[in-house]
Amino acid sequence: MPARRAWAPALAGLLAAACTGGGAPAAGPVATAYAPSGRVDLVDTSRTGGPVAVAGGGLWWPNPDHKAFTGRPLATLHPMTDIPTRAENAAVPRVRIPGAAYRVLEADGSLWVAGPKEIRRYDPGTLLRHPAAAPLARLKLREAVDEQWVFEMPLASGFGSVWAIVPGESAPYGLTRHLVRIDPARNAVVSDTALGDGAEVPIALGAGPDRLYAVTAGAVTAVDPADGRVAAVANVDGLGHGARVILGAVVLDDALLLQVGEREAPRDGKAFVTLDLDTLAVRDRAPQQDDDRSRFVLNPMTSHHDEAWAAQGSGLIRIGPPGTGTPVVDDLLPQEGLPWICPSTPAATDLALDGAVLWASGQEGVWAIRADALPMIHAPVPAYTAKACPPEDL
């Protein structure tokens, strides 16, 4: 088998509360990247509703209520060593763009925002200066969607296209799911593939060397990007007693790594499973250990070379490589390693890798972490101060 090259987009998102925005930031130099001053920088205390994206000189994230998304110029980011007051936080250059936003993605020089009824394309640089700017394109999906059944909307870039798992027709206890492909050159949906036979919670999208993988809780679908044809389907029920994919699926080298749970198993019935990229046959299965917090994965995974990374409360962990028996699971950044924001344990749930920076986002803020500084043996000193936590409406 030829050597495989690891690639997977940053995915996933959740959690609660909302951000409001100020006016457009003043024009100035456009930064193309952020360089953490230390190993870990706390750069914003806005609550987020998913992984961030870097586009057009800005940092972008969906709001926790999924009714808007927020952007902040990279040039205004700086490490925080104490907690902003309400007035200080409100004065931060930040824009809030209304409209349903479950995911954000940088692709083809644009910012793509996924909502349950449409996917919007923006010029991110223009949006930072003029928050009321209209989208470059609006790609309508399905109007008759009950948003109470929309939980996740994976969004990814690969094979010259933008891909998304979107809600479809009503089904018992939820909505069906469809994989749509968008051609950025035409701003049009060029394929629409139904995933499975019933309502399935979408988990992730990943691109291998020659196929796109759409993962829902109940099935893995491999799609040939050349013609949009479904090349293989693996029913997750075959992976264990009542098995379902839970919060994790990434392409690592020549395997697809999944985290599965068994509804009929004992209380700790979770395992890591790797699938062959061509046949989707099971190659390796290892029970997931839960002897301590750092070995029990609860959040979405992001691929990095031959291992997977995941946020775990106030730290980070890594899993891998696959195919060698029990996956190695250990600390990437020790628990209690993220600087505190409030007098409680900080909670990061999503990771997004952008060049040399790993962005960790969650219910208390956004951290910028030097990827080349990982793993860290010793955690940074928490940055908690006696100031009040940022209000939930910022």
Residue pairs with C-beta under 8 A, 6 or more apart in sequence:
1 254
2 209
3 254
4 208
4 209
4 253
4 254
4 277
5 209
5 253
6 251
6 252
6 253
6 303
6 304
6 305
6 306
7 158
7 206
7 207
7 208
7 209
7 251
7 303
8 206
8 207
8 250
8 251
8 252
8 302
8 303
9 105
9 155
9 156
9 157
9 158
9 205
9 206
9 207
10 51
10 53
10 302
10 350
10 351
10 352
10 353
10 354
11 51
11 103
11 154
11 155
11 156
11 204
11 205
11 206
11 300
11 302
12 50
12 51
12 152
12 154
12 204
12 247
12 299
12 300
12 349
12 350
13 48
13 49
13 50
13 51
13 62
13 102
13 103
13 152
13 300
13 349
13 350
14 49
14 50
14 152
14 349
15 47
15 48
15 49
15 64
15 349
15 362
15 363
16 47
16 64
16 65
16 363
17 47
17 64
17 65
17 363
17 392
17 393
18 47
18 63
18 64
18 65
18 67
18 68
18 392
18 393
19 46
19 47
19 63
19 64
19 68
19 70
19 94
19 96
19 393
19 394
20 96
20 393
20 394
21 70
21 94
21 95
21 96
21 97
21 131
22 90
22 91
22 92
22 93
22 94
22 95
23 95
23 131
24 95
24 128
24 129
24 130
24 131
25 73
25 76
25 93
25 94
25 95
25 128
25 129
26 93
27 129
28 73
28 75
29 75
30 56
30 57
30 73
30 75
30 125
31 57
31 73
31 74
31 75
32 57
32 74
33 54
33 74
33 354
33 355
33 356
33 357
34 43
34 54
34 59
34 74
34 77
34 357
34 368
35 356
35 357
36 79
36 357
36 368
36 369
36 370
37 78
37 79
38 79
38 370
38 380
39 369
39 370
39 373
39 376
39 380
40 333
40 337
40 338
40 339
40 367
40 368
40 369
40 370
40 376
40 380
41 77
41 78
41 79
41 80
41 367
41 368
41 369
42 79
42 80
42 338
42 339
42 341
42 365
42 366
42 367
42 383
43 59
43 77
43 78
43 79
43 80
43 365
43 366
43 367
43 368
44 59
44 72
44 77
44 80
44 92
44 365
44 366
45 80
45 83
45 84
45 89
45 341
45 364
45 365
45 390
45 394
46 61
46 70
46 72
46 94
46 365
46 366
46 390
46 394
47 63
47 64
47 362
47 363
47 364
47 365
47 392
48 61
48 62
48 63
48 64
48 350
48 361
48 362
48 363
48 365
48 366
49 61
49 62
49 63
49 64
49 65
49 66
49 101
49 102
50 61
50 62
50 102
50 103
50 104
50 350
50 361
51 61
51 103
51 104
51 300
51 350
51 351
51 352
51 359
51 361
52 59
52 60
52 61
52 104
52 350
52 352
52 359
52 361
52 366
53 59
53 60
53 61
53 104
53 105
53 106
53 111
53 352
54 60
54 74
54 106
54 354
54 359
55 104
55 106
55 110
55 111
55 124
56 109
56 111
56 123
56 124
56 125
56 126
56 127
56 128
57 73
57 74
57 75
57 124
57 125
57 128
58 71
58 72
58 73
58 74
58 124
58 125
58 127
58 128
59 71
59 72
59 73
59 74
59 77
59 359
59 366
60 69
60 70
60 71
60 104
60 111
60 124
61 69
61 70
61 104
61 361
61 366
62 68
62 69
62 101
62 102
62 103
62 104
62 113
63 69
63 70
63 96
63 101
64 363
66 100
66 101
66 102
66 115
67 98
67 99
67 100
67 101
68 96
68 97
68 98
68 99
68 101
69 96
69 97
69 99
69 101
69 104
69 113
70 94
70 95
70 96
70 97
71 94
71 95
71 97
71 124
71 127
71 128
72 92
72 93
72 94
72 95
73 93
73 128
76 92
76 93
77 368
80 339
80 383
81 383
82 383
82 385
82 387
83 341
83 342
83 384
83 385
83 387
83 388
83 389
83 390
84 92
84 387
84 390
85 387
85 388
86 388
86 390
86 391
86 394
89 390
89 391
89 394
90 394
95 127
95 128
95 131
96 131
97 113
97 122
97 127
97 131
99 113
99 115
99 120
100 115
100 116
100 117
100 118
100 147
101 113
101 114
101 115
102 114
102 115
102 116
102 150
102 152
102 153
103 113
103 114
103 153
103 154
103 155
103 164
104 111
104 112
104 113
104 114
104 155
105 111
105 112
105 113
105 114
105 155
105 156
105 157
105 162
106 112
106 124
106 157
107 157
107 162
107 184
108 157
108 162
108 184
110 121
110 122
110 123
110 124
110 136
110 184
111 121
111 122
111 123
111 124
111 127
112 119
112 120
112 121
112 122
112 155
112 162
113 119
113 120
113 121
113 122
114 153
114 155
114 164
114 166
115 153
116 141
116 145
116 147
116 150
116 153
116 166
116 167
117 140
117 141
117 142
117 143
117 145
118 138
118 139
118 140
118 141
119 138
119 139
119 141
119 155
119 162
119 164
119 166
119 182
120 135
120 137
120 138
120 139
121 135
121 136
121 137
121 138
121 139
121 184
121 187
122 133
122 135
122 136
123 133
123 136
126 133
127 133
136 187
137 187
139 182
139 187
139 188
139 189
141 166
141 167
141 180
141 189
142 166
142 167
142 168
142 169
144 170
145 167
145 175
146 170
146 175
149 167
149 174
149 175
149 199
150 167
150 175
151 201
151 202
152 165
152 201
152 202
152 203
153 164
153 165
153 166
153 167
153 202
154 164
154 165
154 202
154 203
154 204
154 205
154 214
155 162
155 163
155 164
155 205
156 162
156 163
156 164
156 205
156 206
156 207
156 212
157 163
158 205
158 207
158 212
158 225
159 207
159 212
159 225
160 183
160 184
161 181
161 182
161 183
161 184
161 190
161 225
162 181
162 182
162 184
163 179
163 180
163 181
163 182
163 205
163 212
163 214
164 179
164 180
164 182
164 205
165 177
165 178
165 179
165 195
165 202
165 205
165 214
165 216
166 177
166 178
166 179
166 180
167 175
167 176
167 177
167 178
168 175
168 176
168 177
168 178
168 194
169 175
169 176
170 176
171 198
171 199
172 198
172 199
173 199
174 199
174 200
174 201
175 199
176 194
176 195
176 196
176 198
176 199
176 200
177 194
177 195
177 196
177 199
177 200
177 202
177 216
178 192
178 193
178 194
178 195
179 191
179 192
179 193
179 195
179 212
179 214
179 221
179 223
180 189
180 191
180 192
180 193
181 189
181 190
181 191
181 192
181 225
181 228
182 188
182 189
182 190
183 190
190 228
191 228
193 214
193 221
193 223
193 228
193 230
195 202
195 214
195 216
195 219
195 221
196 216
196 218
196 219
196 221
198 218
200 216
200 217
200 218
200 219
201 216
201 217
202 214
202 215
202 216
202 217
203 215
203 216
203 217
203 245
203 246
203 247
203 248
203 249
204 213
204 215
204 248
204 249
204 250
204 300
205 212
205 213
205 214
205 215
206 212
206 213
206 215
206 249
206 250
206 251
206 256
206 303
207 213
207 251
208 251
208 256
208 277
209 277
210 224
210 225
211 222
211 223
211 224
211 225
211 231
211 277
212 222
212 223
212 225
213 220
213 221
213 222
213 223
213 249
213 251
213 256
213 277
214 220
214 221
214 223
215 221
215 245
215 249
215 256
215 258
216 245
217 236
217 244
217 245
217 246
218 235
218 236
218 237
218 244
218 245
219 233
219 234
219 235
219 236
220 233
220 234
220 236
220 245
220 249
220 256
220 258
220 275
220 280
221 230
221 232
221 233
222 230
222 231
222 232
222 233
222 277
222 280
223 229
223 230
223 231
224 230
224 231
232 278
232 279
232 280
233 280
234 275
234 280
234 281
236 243
236 244
236 245
236 258
236 260
237 243
239 258
239 260
239 273
239 282
239 285
240 260
240 262
240 265
240 269
240 271
241 262
241 263
241 264
241 265
241 269
242 262
242 263
242 264
242 265
243 260
243 261
243 262
243 263
244 260
244 261
244 263
245 258
245 259
245 260
246 259
246 260
246 261
246 270
247 259
247 297
247 298
247 299
247 300
247 301
248 257
248 258
248 259
248 297
248 299
248 300
248 301
248 308
248 310
249 256
249 257
249 258
249 259
249 301
250 256
250 257
250 301
250 302
250 303
250 308
251 257
251 277
251 303
252 274
252 303
252 306
252 307
252 308
252 320
252 321
252 322
253 306
253 321
253 322
254 276
254 277
254 323
255 274
255 275
255 276
255 277
255 283
255 284
255 322
255 323
256 274
256 275
256 276
256 277
256 280
257 272
257 273
257 274
257 301
257 308
257 319
257 320
257 322
257 327
258 272
258 273
258 274
258 275
259 270
259 271
259 272
259 273
259 288
259 297
259 301
260 270
260 271
260 272
260 273
261 269
261 270
262 269
262 270
262 271
263 269
268 288
268 290
270 287
270 288
270 290
270 296
271 285
271 286
271 287
271 288
272 284
272 285
272 286
272 288
272 319
272 322
272 327
273 282
273 284
273 285
274 282
274 283
274 284
274 285
274 322
274 323
275 281
275 282
275 283
276 282
276 283
283 322
283 323
284 322
284 323
284 324
284 325
286 325
286 326
286 327
287 326
288 295
288 296
288 297
288 329
289 295
289 296
289 329
290 296
293 312
293 313
293 335
294 312
294 315
294 317
294 329
294 330
294 331
294 334
294 335
295 317
295 329
295 330
296 312
297 310
297 312
297 317
297 319
297 329
298 312
299 310
299 311
299 312
299 348
299 349
299 350
300 310
300 349
300 350
300 351
301 308
301 309
301 310
301 319
302 308
302 309
302 310
302 351
302 352
302 353
303 309
304 318
304 353
304 371
306 320
306 321
307 318
307 319
307 320
307 321
307 328
308 318
308 319
308 320
309 316
309 317
309 318
309 319
309 332
309 351
309 353
309 358
310 316
310 317
310 318
310 319
310 351
311 348
311 349
311 350
311 351
311 360
311 362
312 335
313 335
313 345
313 346
313 347
313 348
314 335
314 336
314 337
314 338
314 340
314 345
314 346
314 347
314 348
315 331
315 332
315 333
315 334
315 335
315 336
315 337
315 338
315 379
316 331
316 332
316 333
316 337
316 348
316 351
316 358
316 360
316 369
316 374
317 329
317 330
317 331
317 332
318 328
318 329
318 330
318 331
318 332
318 375
319 327
319 328
319 329
320 327
320 328
321 327
321 328
330 375
331 375
332 374
332 375
332 376
333 369
333 374
333 375
333 376
333 379
334 376
334 377
334 378
334 379
335 379
336 345
336 379
336 382
337 376
337 379
337 380
338 346
338 348
338 360
338 367
338 380
339 346
339 367
339 380
339 381
339 382
339 383
339 384
340 346
340 382
340 383
340 384
341 364
341 365
341 383
341 384
341 389
341 390
342 364
342 384
342 389
343 384
343 389
346 362
346 364
346 365
347 362
347 363
347 364
348 360
348 361
348 362
348 367
349 361
349 362
349 363
350 360
350 361
350 362
351 358
351 359
351 360
351 361
352 358
352 359
352 361
353 359
353 371
355 371
356 370
356 371
356 372
357 368
357 369
357 370
357 371
358 368
358 369
358 370
358 371
358 374
359 366
359 367
359 368
359 369
360 366
360 367
360 369
361 367
364 389
365 390
